[in-house]
Amino acid sequence: MSANIITTDSATEVVEASAPLSAEDSLRAEGYALLGAMLRGPATQELLDLLAAIEIDHPRSAIEHAYNVLQQSASRTTPSAASQEYNSLFIGIGRGELLPFGSWYQTGFMMEKPLISLRQDLSDMGFERQQNTHEPEDHVAALCEVMAYLVQEGSTEQQQRFFCSHIQGWIQRFFEDLQNANNSNFYIAVGQLGESLMQTEINRFNQPQ
């Protein structure tokens, strides 16, 4: 097994390449893949069009409501606005408003023990780091992409172990920060989807067996 870290070609390819899944797991994989695409780089016109075409007539769950908000936000956003917003949030001059890395959220520093542990687990599962990438593997987009892959190709035990070890302890704080960031507009909706999906996953993996 091998997979790209940080630089998967497209979120839709991750989903479409999978074997048949249950409806629930398909939605989980698609949610992770969309988050990976939206957090890896500025939203393209193609991605905005995909999001604007989401149809949920009567949202009931928190995730359905988040998708509805995301659809409305994407329909009002241009690629230029999304790019400017992404750069302000995550790149900036020197650094962006947010640092979307697990090690930062867990220790307050980059490249600390959580990243070392993550790299070991990724290696054990057969994931390989692309040589031309610059971001460390604990970038939130990369973690979402790995989870999208594991939902499709991995066991429930692998999904649970990876999520609980490397995502659960900090991810909700990141999505809350994304929603409350000074430069967030379109990404408020991205944060809402992320928060809803992650809470569902936390409930899933922590329920009594």
Buried (B, 14 or more C-beta within 10 A) or exposed (E): EEBBBBBBEBBBEBBEEBEEBEEEBBBBBBBBBBBBBBBBBBBBEEBBEBBBEBEBEEBEEBBBBBBBBBBBBBEEBEBEBBBBBBBBBBEEEEEBBBBBBBBBBBBEEEEBEBBEBBBEBBEEBEBEBEEEBEBBBBBBBBBBBBBBBBBBBBEEEBBBBBBBEBBBEBBBEBBBBBBEBEBBBBBBBBBBBBBBBBBBBBEBBEEEE
